Amino acid sequence: MNRKIVLSVPADINYLATVESFAELLIKRFELSEEERTAFSRRLRITLNEAFVNVLKHTPVPENALVEIEFEIDTPELVIRFPDWGKGVAIDGCYPPYPQKLIGSDHLFLKTIDGEVHFSVESDRVLKLWFKDFAENLNPDNLLENVSEGGMGLSIIVKTMDEARFVWDEERGHYLEIRKHLGNFK
């Protein structure tokens, strides 16, 4: 059964706690063991926090805007969509819709302390994010070398959820789509 819930809050950092606490309401809709509930709650709160902060910090938020966060509950999966008022990710000077020659290509998005966030161009309107982990090769003396300014939130989202994509839709505009398959809490 597919259920859709929209959380609408002012585009103001003072509403961060409201966005985070919504995780607890969502989790009640799923049949989970106590251990799964605890693990999912922690990941979901962090994801909602990071995605909301990213919207406020990294997109040109219109004055007096509401951030409308969509949640699709389609057991056994949760889909979350955060709006993005930017132009999208530029690849070789191109914004979505991307030219055919870019489809299937992979690109480095940003470097973090323990790896790199990359994206693959899935279609002319979709970028799939993925994480290349190199934590096992970390040299503590060089932790901050080559780390991009910002971007840790996106890294956290990519690592704690199952899928993350930037999507461009002519009617809805840009949005970050996050998926979590229930039962996959490792």
VEXLUMMI-411489 format. One record per residue (C-alpha): z, x, y. Coordinates in steps of 0.001 Angstrom, whole numbers, plus 500000, padded with zeros to 6 digits. Each point is the difference from the previous one (the first is absolute). Layout:
N
- c3, c1, c2
- Z, X, Y
...
END
This chain:
186
- c3, c1, c2
- 500000, 500000, 500000
- 498957, 501454, 503332
- 502424, 499369, 502846
- 499506, 501264, 503531
- 502773, 500608, 502518
- 499484, 501211, 503571
- 502801, 501721, 501900
- 499257, 499925, 503719
- 502129, 502178, 502300
- 499510, 501395, 503510
- 498421, 503461, 500087
- 503299, 501542, 500993
- 502053, 502643, 498166
- 503083, 497817, 500510
- 498623, 497749, 497230
- 499949, 502782, 497421
- 503207, 498779, 498332
- 498495, 496500, 499705
- 496899, 501393, 498296
- 502081, 502158, 497639
- 502381, 497195, 499077
- 497058, 497795, 499044
- 499761, 502163, 496870
- 503141, 498358, 498624
- 498510, 496526, 500401
- 496796, 501051, 498259
- 501723, 501631, 497068
- 501755, 496736, 499154
- 496585, 498518, 499159
- 499499, 502364, 497060
- 501618, 499960, 496593
- 501426, 503517, 499849
- 502910, 501672, 498275
- 502785, 501263, 502248
- 498752, 503575, 499564
- 496427, 499000, 500914
- 501245, 497923, 502934
- 501931, 502983, 501403
- 497062, 502398, 499591
- 497479, 497548, 501438
- 502262, 499050, 502905
- 500395, 503614, 501087
- 496255, 500697, 499814
- 499037, 496774, 501703
- 502442, 500503, 502893
- 498708, 503541, 500568
- 496385, 498836, 499818
- 500529, 497140, 502448
- 501876, 502337, 502349
- 497340, 502702, 499960
- 497041, 497625, 500292
- 501567, 498078, 502908
- 500844, 503217, 501862
- 496461, 501303, 499378
- 498497, 496837, 501507
- 502117, 500430, 503125
- 499502, 503769, 500355
- 496429, 500581, 498900
- 497952, 496945, 500989
- 499216, 498620, 503460
- 502291, 496962, 499832
- 498919, 497238, 502416
- 502593, 498952, 502568
- 502324, 497241, 498732
- 498423, 500241, 496549
- 501514, 498648, 496838
- 499817, 502104, 496863
- 498996, 497582, 497264
- 500822, 501554, 496652
- 498416, 498196, 497062
- 501591, 499956, 496574
- 498067, 498725, 496998
- 502170, 499419, 497001
- 497733, 499887, 496994
- 502203, 500864, 497062
- 499908, 502666, 498700
- 498900, 501499, 503327
- 501104, 500002, 503627
- 497397, 500573, 502728
- 501104, 500788, 503559
- 497673, 500150, 503015
- 500945, 501530, 503345
- 497678, 499570, 503013
- 498464, 503046, 501643
- 498583, 499517, 503473
- 498204, 503356, 500005
- 496300, 500751, 499450
- 500621, 501252, 496488
- 499779, 503488, 498570
- 497139, 502124, 501329
- 498044, 501882, 497340
- 497391, 502422, 501306
- 500035, 498043, 503272
- 499453, 496646, 498244
- 502345, 497015, 500065
- 499813, 497016, 497653
- 497699, 498696, 498797
- 499243, 503432, 498552
- 496471, 501138, 499173
- 498917, 500025, 496360
- 499983, 503830, 499885
- 503835, 500053, 500374
- 500755, 497573, 497163
- 501614, 501841, 497104
- 501055, 502986, 502108
- 503576, 501349, 500113
- 501729, 501339, 503113
- 503293, 501603, 500979
- 501931, 497642, 502280
- 503172, 501992, 500662
- 502288, 502682, 498612
- 503666, 499395, 499279
- 502871, 502164, 498834
- 499361, 499313, 496310
- 496284, 499296, 499854
- 496998, 498441, 501664
- 498881, 496442, 500661
- 496300, 499585, 499249
- 497697, 497016, 500155
- 496907, 498982, 498088
- 497318, 497857, 501623
- 499805, 497086, 497535
- 497524, 497938, 502004
- 498664, 499714, 503531
- 503252, 498220, 500920
- 502718, 501425, 497724
- 501825, 503343, 499810
- 502305, 500514, 497011
- 502926, 502342, 500666
- 501371, 502371, 497369
- 502484, 502853, 499877
- 499427, 503516, 498730
- 503413, 501340, 499047
- 500740, 503698, 500109
- 503786, 499846, 500073
- 500249, 502217, 496931
- 498365, 502810, 501995
- 502188, 499678, 503089
- 501283, 503146, 501614
- 503142, 498991, 501955
- 499221, 502635, 502632
- 496674, 498332, 500818
- 500948, 496305, 499840
- 498761, 499087, 503457
- 496904, 502182, 500038
- 496804, 497945, 500405
- 501863, 496673, 500156
- 498258, 497397, 502169
- 501855, 498395, 502899
- 501112, 496561, 498834
- 498634, 498429, 496857
- 503121, 500292, 497869
- 500296, 496210, 499960
- 496540, 499582, 498554
- 500790, 502671, 497426
- 503136, 498109, 498972
- 498061, 496740, 499658
- 497306, 501616, 497855
- 502618, 501596, 497727
- 502321, 496997, 499578
- 497408, 497248, 499550
- 497166, 499798, 497471
- 497060, 499662, 502381
- 499389, 500331, 503733
- 496744, 499347, 501822
- 498700, 499760, 503544
- 497724, 496963, 500116
- 497640, 498771, 502691
- 499080, 496330, 500044
- 497779, 498445, 502677
- 502247, 496945, 500335
- 503436, 501590, 499585
- 499349, 503453, 501426
- 501648, 503087, 498534
- 503051, 499902, 497790
- 502016, 502130, 497624
- 500097, 498391, 496551
- 502801, 501067, 497664
- 500333, 498977, 496342
- 502909, 500251, 497599
- 499628, 499041, 496358
- 503265, 498461, 498875
- 501520, 501728, 497034
- 498777, 503403, 501205
- 503129, 501369, 501680
- 499758, 503634, 498903
END
